[in-house]
Amino acid sequence: MIDLKTTTKTQKDMLKLIDNRDWLEENLKEIQDKYEEKWVAIAEKKLVGSGSSPDEAKKNVEGSFSSMELLLLRVPKGEISQPA
């Protein structure tokens, strides 16, 4: 039987990922100014790694965070459109 009152690990990790995405949106300008055209890893609402490749950006944080909660992205150059 499924217990609907219990939050699974996957659900918790997805909520962390959403929090990290929200943090990125709030801090996007500062991150872009410093890390333009670099790869960054974000976890626990902070930038935890960066580099010229995805592997380099997450090199020092592997095993520290679930792969489902770690936000990994390449910071684009130029203006970024914001959601409406």
N, CA, C and O atoms as a Tinker XYZ file with bonds, in Angstrom:
   336  protein
     1  N      0.834000   -1.175000    0.000000    73     2
     2  CA     0.000000    0.000000    0.000000    64     1     3
     3  C      0.886000    1.248000    0.000000    63     2     4     5
     4  O      1.922000    1.278000    0.664000    81     3
     5  N      0.481000    2.258000   -0.734000    73     3     6
     6  CA     1.229000    3.506000   -0.835000    64     5     7
     7  C      0.802000    4.435000    0.290000    63     6     8     9
     8  O     -0.388000    4.665000    0.507000    81     7
     9  N      1.790000    4.964000    1.001000    73     7    10
    10  CA     1.525000    5.922000    2.072000    64     9    11
    11  C      1.653000    7.324000    1.488000    63    10    12    13
    12  O      2.768000    7.793000    1.259000    81    11
    13  N      0.542000    7.997000    1.244000    73    11    14
    14  CA     0.543000    9.306000    0.613000    64    13    15
    15  C      0.997000   10.427000    1.549000    63    14    16    17
    16  O      1.184000   11.563000    1.113000    81    15
    17  N      1.173000   10.114000    2.819000    73    15    18
    18  CA     1.634000   11.114000    3.779000    64    17    19
    19  C      3.159000   11.152000    3.878000    63    18    20    21
    20  O      3.714000   12.030000    4.538000    81    19
    21  N      3.821000   10.228000    3.241000    73    19    22
    22  CA     5.266000   10.138000    3.299000    64    21    23
    23  C      5.885000   10.760000    2.050000    63    22    24    25
    24  O      5.395000   10.559000    0.939000    81    23
    25  N      6.959000   11.513000    2.239000    73    23    26
    26  CA     7.696000   12.091000    1.123000    64    25    27
    27  C      8.878000   11.178000    0.827000    63    26    28    29
    28  O      9.661000   10.858000    1.721000    81    27
    29  N      9.005000   10.763000   -0.415000    73    27    30
    30  CA    10.086000    9.862000   -0.794000    64    29    31
    31  C     11.391000   10.644000   -0.987000    63    30    32    33
    32  O     11.370000   11.870000   -1.100000    81    31
    33  N     12.508000    9.945000   -1.025000    73    31    34
    34  CA    13.807000   10.565000   -1.277000    64    33    35
    35  C     13.803000   11.263000   -2.631000    63    34    36    37
    36  O     14.333000   12.366000   -2.757000    81    35
    37  N     13.220000   10.644000   -3.629000    73    35    38
    38  CA    13.160000   11.244000   -4.961000    64    37    39
    39  C     12.379000   12.551000   -4.923000    63    38    40    41
    40  O     12.795000   13.538000   -5.530000    81    39
    41  N     11.262000   12.568000   -4.223000    73    39    42
    42  CA    10.484000   13.805000   -4.098000    64    41    43
    43  C     11.289000   14.893000   -3.387000    63    42    44    45
    44  O     11.257000   16.055000   -3.793000    81    43
    45  N     12.008000   14.522000   -2.333000    73    43    46
    46  CA    12.842000   15.488000   -1.611000    64    45    47
    47  C     13.932000   16.048000   -2.514000    63    46    48    49
    48  O     14.201000   17.249000   -2.497000    81    47
    49  N     14.562000   15.178000   -3.304000    73    47    50
    50  CA    15.610000   15.621000   -4.228000    64    49    51
    51  C     15.039000   16.552000   -5.296000    63    50    52    53
    52  O     15.680000   17.535000   -5.670000    81    51
    53  N     13.852000   16.250000   -5.783000    73    51    54
    54  CA    13.223000   17.105000   -6.793000    64    53    55
    55  C     12.889000   18.476000   -6.203000    63    54    56    57
    56  O     13.027000   19.492000   -6.885000    81    55
    57  N     12.457000   18.513000   -4.956000    73    55    58
    58  CA    12.191000   19.795000   -4.303000    64    57    59
    59  C     13.481000   20.596000   -4.147000    63    58    60    61
    60  O     13.473000   21.817000   -4.307000    81    59
    61  N     14.582000   19.925000   -3.838000    73    59    62
    62  CA    15.875000   20.601000   -3.746000    64    61    63
    63  C     16.284000   21.157000   -5.110000    63    62    64    65
    64  O     16.811000   22.266000   -5.201000    81    63
    65  N     16.040000   20.391000   -6.159000    73    63    66
    66  CA    16.368000   20.841000   -7.512000    64    65    67
    67  C     15.563000   22.097000   -7.864000    63    66    68    69
    68  O     16.098000   23.032000   -8.460000    81    67
    69  N     14.301000   22.114000   -7.501000    73    67    70
    70  CA    13.466000   23.294000   -7.744000    64    69    71
    71  C     14.000000   24.489000   -6.951000    63    70    72    73
    72  O     14.058000   25.600000   -7.477000    81    71
    73  N     14.389000   24.272000   -5.700000    73    71    74
    74  CA    14.977000   25.344000   -4.893000    64    73    75
    75  C     16.256000   25.871000   -5.538000    63    74    76    77
    76  O     16.492000   27.079000   -5.563000    81    75
    77  N     17.081000   24.961000   -6.060000    73    75    78
    78  CA    18.330000   25.368000   -6.714000    64    77    79
    79  C     18.044000   26.159000   -7.981000    63    78    80    81
    80  O     18.751000   27.120000   -8.287000    81    79
    81  N     17.028000   25.769000   -8.709000    73    79    82
    82  CA    16.643000   26.479000   -9.928000    64    81    83
    83  C     16.130000   27.882000   -9.585000    63    82    84    85
    84  O     16.441000   28.846000  -10.284000    81    83
    85  N     15.351000   27.994000   -8.519000    73    83    86
    86  CA    14.867000   29.296000   -8.071000    64    85    87
    87  C     16.035000   30.183000   -7.634000    63    86    88    89
    88  O     16.059000   31.375000   -7.940000    81    87
    89  N     16.999000   29.604000   -6.921000    73    87    90
    90  CA    18.174000   30.354000   -6.487000    64    89    91
    91  C     18.950000   30.847000   -7.701000    63    90    92    93
    92  O     19.409000   31.989000   -7.726000    81    91
    93  N     19.098000   29.992000   -8.705000    73    91    94
    94  CA    19.783000   30.392000   -9.934000    64    93    95
    95  C     19.086000   31.584000  -10.569000    63    94    96    97
    96  O     19.744000   32.545000  -10.969000    81    95
    97  N     17.780000   31.535000  -10.664000    73    95    98
    98  CA    17.033000   32.637000  -11.274000    64    97    99
    99  C     17.260000   33.945000  -10.511000    63    98   100   101
   100  O     17.404000   35.001000  -11.126000    81    99
   101  N     17.294000   33.881000   -9.186000    73    99   102
   102  CA    17.501000   35.072000   -8.361000    64   101   103
   103  C     18.919000   35.631000   -8.491000    63   102   104   105
   104  O     19.128000   36.832000   -8.322000    81   103
   105  N     19.888000   34.770000   -8.789000    73   103   106
   106  CA    21.301000   35.163000   -8.820000    64   105   107
   107  C     21.918000   35.091000  -10.206000    63   106   108   109
   108  O     23.140000   35.115000  -10.351000    81   107
   109  N     21.087000   35.003000  -11.203000    73   107   110
   110  CA    21.556000   34.765000  -12.567000    64   109   111
   111  C     22.520000   35.834000  -13.072000    63   110   112   113
   112  O     23.538000   35.500000  -13.678000    81   111
   113  N     22.229000   37.083000  -12.841000    73   111   114
   114  CA    23.083000   38.158000  -13.351000    64   113   115
   115  C     24.490000   38.058000  -12.779000    63   114   116   117
   116  O     25.468000   38.165000  -13.519000    81   115
   117  N     24.602000   37.855000  -11.470000    73   115   118
   118  CA    25.918000   37.753000  -10.831000    64   117   119
   119  C     26.680000   36.526000  -11.329000    63   118   120   121
   120  O     27.887000   36.587000  -11.561000    81   119
   121  N     25.968000   35.416000  -11.488000    73   119   122
   122  CA    26.605000   34.193000  -11.974000    64   121   123
   123  C     27.065000   34.377000  -13.409000    63   122   124   125
   124  O     28.167000   33.964000  -13.772000    81   123
   125  N     26.221000   34.998000  -14.225000    73   123   126
   126  CA    26.599000   35.208000  -15.617000    64   125   127
   127  C     27.797000   36.152000  -15.721000    63   126   128   129
   128  O     28.682000   35.928000  -16.546000    81   127
   129  N     27.839000   37.189000  -14.908000    73   127   130
   130  CA    28.967000   38.119000  -14.934000    64   129   131
   131  C     30.290000   37.414000  -14.630000    63   130   132   133
   132  O     31.319000   37.737000  -15.223000    81   131
   133  N     30.261000   36.471000  -13.726000    73   131   134
   134  CA    31.494000   35.805000  -13.291000    64   133   135
   135  C     31.806000   34.514000  -14.064000    63   134   136   137
   136  O     32.974000   34.168000  -14.237000    81   135
   137  N     30.771000   33.803000  -14.529000    73   135   138
   138  CA    30.971000   32.469000  -15.097000    64   137   139
   139  C     30.485000   32.336000  -16.538000    63   138   140   141
   140  O     30.194000   31.227000  -16.987000    81   139
   141  N     30.392000   33.440000  -17.265000    73   139   142
   142  CA    29.912000   33.411000  -18.645000    64   141   143
   143  C     30.685000   32.387000  -19.480000    63   142   144   145
   144  O     31.916000   32.374000  -19.474000    81   143
   145  N     29.958000   31.539000  -20.190000    73   143   146
   146  CA    30.471000   30.478000  -21.054000    64   145   147
   147  C     31.229000   29.384000  -20.294000    63   146   148   149
   148  O     32.011000   28.645000  -20.892000    81   147
   149  N     31.003000   29.277000  -18.986000    73   147   150
   150  CA    31.557000   28.200000  -18.167000    64   149   151
   151  C     30.420000   27.283000  -17.735000    63   150   152   153
   152  O     29.249000   27.657000  -17.794000    81   151
   153  N     30.775000   26.096000  -17.308000    73   151   154
   154  CA    29.813000   25.169000  -16.716000    64   153   155
   155  C     29.810000   25.402000  -15.214000    63   154   156   157
   156  O     30.864000   25.613000  -14.615000    81   155
   157  N     28.627000   25.364000  -14.601000    73   155   158
   158  CA    28.505000   25.526000  -13.156000    64   157   159
   159  C     27.647000   24.407000  -12.575000    63   158   160   161
   160  O     26.763000   23.862000  -13.237000    81   159
   161  N     27.934000   24.087000  -11.334000    73   159   162
   162  CA    27.150000   23.108000  -10.579000    64   161   163
   163  C     26.559000   23.854000   -9.385000    63   162   164   165
   164  O     27.266000   24.563000   -8.668000    81   163
   165  N     25.255000   23.683000   -9.183000    73   163   166
   166  CA    24.550000   24.364000   -8.101000    64   165   167
   167  C     23.861000   23.315000   -7.234000    63   166   168   169
   168  O     23.186000   22.414000   -7.733000    81   167
   169  N     24.048000   23.456000   -5.918000    73   167   170
   170  CA    23.400000   22.575000   -4.943000    64   169   171
   171  C     23.260000   23.358000   -3.649000    63   170   172   173
   172  O     24.052000   24.259000   -3.373000    81   171
   173  N     22.271000   23.023000   -2.871000    73   171   174
   174  CA    22.006000   23.677000   -1.585000    64   173   175
   175  C     21.945000   25.194000   -1.731000    63   174   176   177
   176  O     22.413000   25.933000   -0.865000    81   175
   177  N     21.354000   25.648000   -2.849000    73   175   178
   178  CA    21.157000   27.072000   -3.125000    64   177   179
   179  C     22.464000   27.852000   -3.140000    63   178   180   181
   180  O     22.527000   28.979000   -2.650000    81   179
   181  N     23.514000   27.243000   -3.709000    73   179   182
   182  CA    24.781000   27.944000   -3.889000    64   181   183
   183  C     25.560000   27.293000   -5.019000    63   182   184   185
   184  O     25.320000   26.138000   -5.371000    81   183
   185  N     26.483000   28.036000   -5.576000    73   183   186
   186  CA    27.342000   27.514000   -6.619000    64   185   187
   187  C     28.425000   26.669000   -5.944000    63   186   188   189
   188  O     29.179000   27.170000   -5.110000    81   187
   189  N     28.497000   25.395000   -6.306000    73   187   190
   190  CA    29.423000   24.485000   -5.632000    64   189   191
   191  C     30.566000   24.021000   -6.533000    63   190   192   193
   192  O     31.479000   23.338000   -6.068000    81   191
   193  N     30.527000   24.384000   -7.816000    73   191   194
   194  CA    31.607000   24.006000   -8.720000    64   193   195
   195  C     31.486000   24.728000  -10.045000    63   194   196   197
   196  O     30.399000   25.144000  -10.444000    81   195
   197  N     32.616000   24.872000  -10.724000    73   195   198
   198  CA    32.614000   25.485000  -12.047000    64   197   199
   199  C     33.796000   24.946000  -12.837000    63   198   200   201
   200  O     34.749000   24.408000  -12.273000    81   199
   201  N     33.714000   25.104000  -14.162000    73   199   202
   202  CA    34.802000   24.651000  -15.009000    64   201   203
   203  C     34.462000   24.808000  -16.471000    63   202   204   205
   204  O     33.395000   25.309000  -16.826000    81   203
   205  N     35.379000   24.375000  -17.314000    73   203   206
   206  CA    35.179000   24.508000  -18.755000    64   205   207
   207  C     34.413000   23.331000  -19.355000    63   206   208   209
   208  O     34.099000   23.336000  -20.545000    81   207
   209  N     34.112000   22.329000  -18.539000    73   207   210
   210  CA    33.329000   21.174000  -18.993000    64   209   211
   211  C     32.400000   20.737000  -17.856000    63   210   212   213
   212  O     32.618000   21.089000  -16.697000    81   211
   213  N     31.363000   19.966000  -18.198000    73   211   214
   214  CA    30.477000   19.471000  -17.131000    64   213   215
   215  C     31.238000   18.640000  -16.092000    63   214   216   217
   216  O     31.003000   18.770000  -14.891000    81   215
   217  N     32.149000   17.787000  -16.565000    73   215   218
   218  CA    32.900000   16.943000  -15.632000    64   217   219
   219  C     33.763000   17.778000  -14.692000    63   218   220   221
   220  O     33.877000   17.472000  -13.505000    81   219
   221  N     34.366000   18.825000  -15.228000    73   219   222
   222  CA    35.189000   19.702000  -14.395000    64   221   223
   223  C     34.342000   20.449000  -13.366000    63   222   224   225
   224  O     34.764000   20.622000  -12.223000    81   223
   225  N     33.158000   20.890000  -13.764000    73   223   226
   226  CA    32.283000   21.636000  -12.856000    64   225   227
   227  C     31.816000   20.782000  -11.683000    63   226   228   229
   228  O     31.651000   21.290000  -10.574000    81   227
   229  N     31.604000   19.495000  -11.918000    73   227   230
   230  CA    31.113000   18.640000  -10.827000    64   229   231
   231  C     32.199000   17.765000  -10.210000    63   230   232   233
   232  O     31.913000   16.940000   -9.343000    81   231
   233  N     33.439000   17.941000  -10.651000    73   231   234
   234  CA    34.557000   17.112000  -10.190000    64   233   235
   235  C     34.695000   17.085000   -8.669000    63   234   236   237
   236  O     34.849000   16.012000   -8.086000    81   235
   237  N     34.643000   18.230000   -8.029000    73   235   238
   238  CA    34.880000   18.299000   -6.590000    64   237   239
   239  C     33.637000   18.078000   -5.735000    63   238   240   241
   240  O     33.721000   18.098000   -4.507000    81   239
   241  N     32.483000   17.868000   -6.372000    73   239   242
   242  CA    31.253000   17.686000   -5.594000    64   241   243
   243  C     30.619000   16.317000   -5.797000    63   242   244   245
   244  O     29.609000   16.006000   -5.166000    81   243
   245  N     31.196000   15.495000   -6.666000    73   243   246
   246  CA    30.623000   14.170000   -6.910000    64   245   247
   247  C     30.573000   13.384000   -5.608000    63   246   248   249
   248  O     31.549000   13.329000   -4.859000    81   247
   249  N     29.443000   12.790000   -5.359000    73   247   250
   250  CA    29.240000   12.018000   -4.137000    64   249   251
   251  C     28.726000   12.854000   -2.978000    63   250   252   253
   252  O     28.249000   12.306000   -1.984000    81   251
   253  N     28.817000   14.171000   -3.091000    73   251   254
   254  CA    28.342000   15.046000   -2.024000    64   253   255
   255  C     26.847000   15.323000   -2.121000    63   254   256   257
   256  O     26.186000   15.608000   -1.122000    81   255
   257  N     26.323000   15.233000   -3.350000    73   255   258
   258  CA    24.921000   15.533000   -3.599000    64   257   259
   259  C     24.332000   14.473000   -4.506000    63   258   260   261
   260  O     25.036000   13.867000   -5.313000    81   259
   261  N     23.044000   14.257000   -4.366000    73   259   262
   262  CA    22.343000   13.352000   -5.268000    64   261   263
   263  C     22.373000   13.941000   -6.673000    63   262   264   265
   264  O     22.264000   15.156000   -6.835000    81   263
   265  N     22.517000   13.107000   -7.674000    73   263   266
   266  CA    22.513000   13.596000   -9.054000    64   265   267
   267  C     21.167000   14.211000   -9.416000    63   266   268   269
   268  O     21.074000   14.990000  -10.364000    81   267
   269  N     20.131000   13.867000   -8.671000    73   267   270
   270  CA    18.801000   14.430000   -8.940000    64   269   271
   271  C     18.651000   15.833000   -8.377000    63   270   272   273
   272  O     17.791000   16.585000   -8.836000    81   271
   273  N     19.471000   16.209000   -7.386000    73   271   274
   274  CA    19.346000   17.552000   -6.806000    64   273   275
   275  C     20.384000   18.516000   -7.364000    63   274   276   277
   276  O     20.226000   19.728000   -7.221000    81   275
   277  N     21.440000   18.013000   -7.993000    73   275   278
   278  CA    22.518000   18.853000   -8.511000    64   277   279
   279  C     22.101000   19.461000   -9.850000    63   278   280   281
   280  O     21.771000   18.746000  -10.796000    81   279
   281  N     22.124000   20.774000   -9.911000    73   279   282
   282  CA    21.786000   21.495000  -11.135000    64   281   283
   283  C     23.096000   21.801000  -11.857000    63   282   284   285
   284  O     23.965000   22.478000  -11.307000    81   283
   285  N     23.237000   21.313000  -13.070000    73   283   286
   286  CA    24.459000   21.474000  -13.852000    64   285   287
   287  C     24.090000   22.157000  -15.159000    63   286   288   289
   288  O     23.235000   21.668000  -15.898000    81   287
   289  N     24.735000   23.295000  -15.450000    73   287   290
   290  CA    24.396000   24.010000  -16.676000    64   289   291
   291  C     25.570000   24.836000  -17.170000    63   290   292   293
   292  O     26.490000   25.167000  -16.422000    81   291
   293  N     25.506000   25.160000  -18.463000    73   291   294
   294  CA    26.489000   26.056000  -19.079000    64   293   295
   295  C     25.879000   27.445000  -19.073000    63   294   296   297
   296  O     24.763000   27.648000  -19.551000    81   295
   297  N     26.615000   28.394000  -18.532000    73   295   298
   298  CA    26.136000   29.765000  -18.439000    64   297   299
   299  C     26.328000   30.430000  -19.800000    63   298   300   301
   300  O     27.454000   30.534000  -20.285000    81   299
   301  N     25.248000   30.877000  -20.412000    73   299   302
   302  CA    25.345000   31.455000  -21.749000    64   301   303
   303  C     25.935000   32.866000  -21.742000    63   302   304   305
   304  O     25.935000   33.559000  -20.724000    81   303
   305  N     26.425000   33.256000  -22.883000    73   303   306
   306  CA    26.919000   34.619000  -23.090000    64   305   307
   307  C     25.750000   35.463000  -23.598000    63   306   308   309
   308  O     24.908000   34.973000  -24.350000    81   307
   309  N     25.701000   36.703000  -23.195000    73   307   310
   310  CA    24.667000   37.603000  -23.685000    64   309   311
   311  C     23.426000   37.575000  -22.831000    63   310   312   313
   312  O     23.357000   36.892000  -21.809000    81   311
   313  N     22.450000   38.334000  -23.277000    73   311   314
   314  CA    21.212000   38.484000  -22.526000    64   313   315
   315  C     20.416000   37.177000  -22.499000    63   314   316   317
   316  O     20.351000   36.443000  -23.485000    81   315
   317  N     19.828000   36.919000  -21.361000    73   315   318
   318  CA    19.021000   35.723000  -21.159000    64   317   319
   319  C     17.572000   36.154000  -20.971000    63   318   320   321
   320  O     17.293000   37.034000  -20.157000    81   319
   321  N     16.670000   35.562000  -21.693000    73   319   322
   322  CA    15.266000   35.921000  -21.535000    64   321   323
   323  C     14.764000   35.381000  -20.202000    63   322   324   325
   324  O     15.215000   34.334000  -19.739000    81   323
   325  N     13.848000   36.085000  -19.602000    73   323   326
   326  CA    13.249000   35.691000  -18.334000    64   325   327
   327  C     11.858000   35.139000  -18.594000    63   326   328   329
   328  O     11.186000   35.563000  -19.534000    81   327
   329  N     11.419000   34.190000  -17.761000    73   327   330
   330  CA    10.049000   33.668000  -17.928000    64   329   331
   331  C      9.024000   34.779000  -17.740000    63   330   332   333
   332  O      9.238000   35.714000  -16.968000    81   331
   333  N      7.920000   34.665000  -18.448000    73   331   334
   334  CA     6.867000   35.682000  -18.355000    64   333   335
   335  C      6.083000   35.548000  -17.082000    63   334   336
   336  O      5.158000   36.324000  -16.842000    81   335
